[in-house]
Amino acid sequence: MWVCRKTHSANVTLSARTVQMTFNFRNLLFLGIILASLPAAAAAEDGPDPIPEGRETPFMKLWNPFKDAGIHGYAAFDYFSSDKSLTKDRHFPGLNLVLKSEPSFGDHVRLYGEARVMAQDLNHSTMPSHWDGRTQTLYEDVTLELREGYVHLYAGDLELRVGKQIIVWGRADEINPTDWLSARNLTLLFPDPFDQRIGVFGVKADYYLPKGFRVTGVWQPVPTASVIPLPSVPGISFQRQLPDMEIENGELGFKLDQSGGDIEWSVNYFTGFNKLPEVNLIVPPPPVTVVGLSHHRIHGAGADFVYIHGSWGFRGEGAYVHTKNPKGRRRDIQTPHAFYVFGIEKDLGNSTNLIVQYYGRRVFHKYETVLGLPDDQLAQYNALFTSQLDTWQNGVSVRFNKKWWSDTLDLDLTYAINFERTNWFLRPKLTYDLTDEWKATVGGEIYKGENVSQFGFLEDNAMAFAEMRWSF
């Protein structure tokens, strides 16, 4: 389970370094659109009244054709006290614009698109610009991303979805062993972890059978990997090595799902690439060690279920993963393992909900990481990134949610602890719906534990955050 962020007490007053921004004209235009949108949604307590003629701002008039075309989304100003890239930098104000559209053409064709304009670091040096063809993302001071874009076709009991899309499998809460298909950028600064997911180009077919059964097939021709926070280590340079874009590197997933009854369940199979990187040595020292972050093919089989009885819920999910290192003879590829989650959910009434989950992992033929060999540090990174530091791993996650004031004030607390190496994570988040359009969020993330542990490794990503969002 990878979760990434940072918490240090924050001085919300921006430093003079903010003026160091060096945006080109196009980037300034995007920022201007976002900034202009923020005052445009003054709200009334009973919902926004029609704006009298002549009182619309120039931007609101500019936006009317987009609203008429069915484009919606949100604009947000965010502040994070730290980044999610294991640096010592502090104070990250940012602006994000998300645009969505879902036009339909009759009863059989629907399109969906979601684009993001992200300026998540307005207080530090600029990033090198480059285009990522796999994810359709232009990385600059202002990052432009097509997050999802697909066509959805309906023909009787068959549904077909073609294009860039986010496909999430698994019925457990946040910790999903069968989440094979979805990639994440764990360095993005968003209060909601789901916003870190990135779309993957693919074809998804669902065929609905009687009695709530459904067969799903997924083909992803272009493997896409997750982006994780990496430490800055003197003398070590990390280099991403993504699978070649070839037809034989396509990924396949199949699932049989049953829903609508007292018990909902599914079984699935996946063959594709590990979304998390595995560490290998490219260039030994001196003067700089170049470390590759590669991705090898895996085969996985899994299942999940959920059973609701009154105010109680019971859920579980598990998977077995077979890798290209079945006997543990290599230290640059993860070994086969089983990963499982069992949870109990209770509706406590008064808009209060509690979920407690046990999760575990059994690593087969684990390679040693402390042998006094020259590549020990790399082997340790590999075990850390793929959660294979220990043969048996056990942990508990707790999620508490409470709503007040007609569900306008929402408290969400998430806690997880790994018993091996004693490391833990806490994420409190409080959201208040100021109006139907405006929402304010404050929260934080805390990581603690040994340096060589999942959450201890992320201690520099501890942070406080705040967001003001306008939805339109």
C-alpha angles and dihedrals in degrees: 000000000000121000120165137198144094143249127201124139106273132222100209092200105101117233125237088261089083089081089063091083112126106192122165121232095271093052091049089052092055091048090048090055091052095046093046091054096058100075092036096085106061103170136213121214093245095043131287116307120219109277112243117246110272096026097083114110118235090253093052090053088048091053096051095085089052092051090048088052091056098254115150138158138113145279119215140184111210135188124194121181090213138011129247097241102087094254129135092236118123139201115037115185113182146175125217131186121190121189124190134181133180110183118178129208108200122307097309109049131055129167126206128192134172123181128180132204108195128186098171100159115050095153107056143052120303124264124235111263120239140151121238108204094189094061099026090237129145109205114207137120082295109038119211117202137176096211097179134000122162146138119239116207125193123199114163109291092352125089122185126191119188126182141037109340146153113242117185121186126189139069100222119102110268093316104087120171091186095053091117102142107048125083126202139203100217093186095065116112107232129133091224115065091212089067088066091068116103128204123254123205111246152124118255123188125188122189116190118216130188122282095031098300122142133182117209130191126184130189120187109185096184115054112223122193132207122253114230133187112266128199123241102241120180110244095014126100120187119216125188116231110191123188115268116264096247131136093246090058093064119127126230132196131180129187138180109202132185120193140158098060134089089275122041119193145157141192123206147177130207136186117184142087131319106256092212118071127254118211125238135165115251104166120014121215145305118100100355129004110223111209120196123218102208135173124219130196118266135186118215137182122189148158139199139187142183128197122189120198114174109301092346128088129190122194138172141175135180143168142186117216124200116198141186090261102062097157099039094242093136127060097200097065128058118246127232115287146169121230123189141172131194122184144178121208125195129190101213094188129243091072092302124135134178129192123186119185136183115207129185142174132203115199115202121212092359114195119230119253100189108061103119091252124143094248096049093113092052092047089051091051089050093052090045096050093047097040095245102125093116134033092229120032127183134179147155130224126197126193122186122186127184131173129196138180099036090320093300094118113057126187117192121182121184123184130174131177130188109208095203108077088003103250128153146184132210128189118180116182130179121191127186124191102219090182136338088281105032125067131175124202132186128175148119147221127228126191124189137170146081117330091246096054136091099256097025088059088060099050092115087059093065109125152154120232142186134188138189111197133188115197120200 
